Amino acid sequence: MVMAVSFERYGRLYYLDPGPHRPRVGEKVLVPTDDGPEVAECVWAPQYVTEEIGGLPLCAGVATEADLQRDEQNRDRRADARLTAKRLIREHGLPMKVVGIDFVDRRPDVDQLVIVYFSAPHRVDFRELVRDLARGLRARIELRQVGARDEARLQGGIGPCGRDLCCATFLKDFEPVSVRMAKDQDLPLNPLKISGACGRLMCCLKYEHPLYQEFNAKAPSVGTPVETPAGDGVVVGHNVPSDTVVVRLAASGRRCACSRADVCSPRQQYEASSTTTPDAPADLPTPVARQATPPEPIPDQQAGQALDGQPPVEQSTDQQSTDGEPTARRRKPRRRRRLSDPSTDTGSTTAGPDDNTGDGS
């Protein structure tokens, strides 16, 4: 089971394991902290969840009357400490702004501790201020400087969207945000448009950035000619939330919104062929059995080029076997010749029946 509590009204939610306790919404409970149990309000009654969530702090129980009185006294002390700190800062003329005050009275190593959170444009020498604060509040003093984002988280506020600040409600860690994220989402680069209450880039620029990266990697870029069901055109814009591409048609000049799948080349290749897919290999030509070519006649000048009565080197041709099947070994086809015996006729050579007889002298 899981329950949610908040230390301030409309503040950040903290999730707890209720254990054996079953508080109702609006009741005060004790939440374990580093400085001891503190009083918080239950804003989400204990209920079962579908997934197992481990590592949640265990609720210390329902707050008693003594716990409620102590919490009320600590609130008054924090208000007095804030006023005293602001007054002494003005007297010392320091460029500091008080952001928050914490009052700790249950730490074992210290009786009373006042933690002052402040913001400043640069490092501040507040040694004299600490001595005056300790003398005026009669407690141990700690001053902690925070940045612009932490200042907005501690103070809270309303963002440009009209909702409570993300850092003051559910964000735990600040992730880096860059101007490149605003460019990828086609947002105006005006600092007033993309800055939050803290004066830095809005944290919500990172929420949808992975979606825009995936869309830009697969969709055709602006200026690319595409084919749509309405005709050919050119991409003039993107609409990432609706997963569509804005195309200006070449025939009529009007603009239409087409699904990203209708203008992507893999989808068009798939629809163009019903038997193959875009990832299938190209069709290879079917091999055809090679037939034996008839011998070509050799000119008469080559017929008598026998030196010293020695016949030229014979080369095998692509002949067929007696059973009509082609032989396995293939060579370049050439005319097979038979030379006459040089002892009987030294001046001539005998060719095949289809060739003319050449004079070798």
Buried (B, 14 or more C-beta within 10 A) or exposed (E): BBBBBBBEEEBBEBEBBBBEBEBEEEBBBBBEBEBEBBBBBBBBBBEEEEEEEEEBEEBBBBBEEEBEEBBEEBEEBBEBBBEBBEEBBEEBEBEBBBBBBBBBBBEEEEEBBBBBBBBEEEEBEBEEBBEBBEEBBEBBBBBEBBEEBBBBBBBBEEBEEEEBBBBBBEBEEBEEBEEEBBEBBEBEEEEEEBEBBBEBBBBBBBEBBEEBEEBBEEBBEEEBEBBBEBEEBBBEEBEBEEEBBBBBBEEEEEEBEBBBBBBBEEBBBBEEEEEEEEEEEEEEEEEEEEEEEEBEEBEBEEBBEBEEEEEEEEEEBBEEEEEEEBEEEEEEBBBEBEBBEBEEEEEBBEBBEEBEEBEBE
